[in-house]
Amino acid sequence: MTSVRSTIAAGLALGSAALGASIASAQTVPNQYRGNVCIVATTPACAPAGWAVSNCGNARFVPPNWAGGPNTTRLSIFWNYFAQNYTATGSLVGAALRPVQSGGIGNSFSSHARSTARITAQAPAAPTNATVFLSHTMIVTRFDDVPGCNVTLRFQGQRYPLP
């Protein structure tokens, strides 16, 4: 009976140590930037859909190949009663608009297959695992799947989780 108790106790201790180590390592590996995004410019086609300069929301951003992650750029925006996501393979930093997978959820889910985006400026240009703050300016065409609605977004965020 004593050997069974000691085996169980050893197993629990080992499991607790492994769990503690995995939680500690998970807390020190950055996996996204959390902050806010605001619309800083729009085209006239955005107004009927309710999108205007100074609309702001919470946001999460993940650069490509960052912190051991995949080669995708991801921006998720959480407006008051609506959420959107824009994802592209590789980097969106550059002069060319690139196709993005996008979608939104509010009263229903919608997939936007025709949006394009590009990041016109990002600071720092090449974030590392040690980069605490990140900001960028991003142009999105056919925003919220509205034809002719092009917006310029300004993102500012902080690495999360922090060490």
C-alpha positions, 0 to 999 in steps of 0.5 A: 500500500505504501508503494502505491501511495508513493507512486501516486504521490510521485506521479502527482508531483511530476504532473504538477511540476510539468504543468507549472513548467508549461504554464511558466513557458507559456507566459514567457512566449509572446503570441500576439500584440493586443491593443486598439485599432482606429479608422483614420481614413475612408472612401465615401462608399464606407459612410452608408455602411456606418464606417467612419474616421475615428471608429475604434475597437480593440484588436489583436495582431500577429506578424508572420513568423513571429515567436515561432508562429506560422508565416501568416499575418493576422489582424482581429478587430473587436468593435462594440457589437461586431468582430472582424478578422483579416489573415494573409499568407506571409507579410502584408508590409510593402507597396502591393495590396495582397489578397486577405481571407477576411470575415466578420461576425455580428448577428451572423457570420460572413466571409469576405473573399474579395478584400485586399490589404497592405501595411504601409508602415510598421514600427519596428519594421521587423519585430522580434520576440523582445519587441514590446510595442508595435504599431502599423498603418494598414490599408484594407480595400472592400472593407467589411465586404462593402464595394468601394469602401477602402479604409486606412487603419492605425494599430497600436499594441503591446506584446501579450503575454508579457514576461 
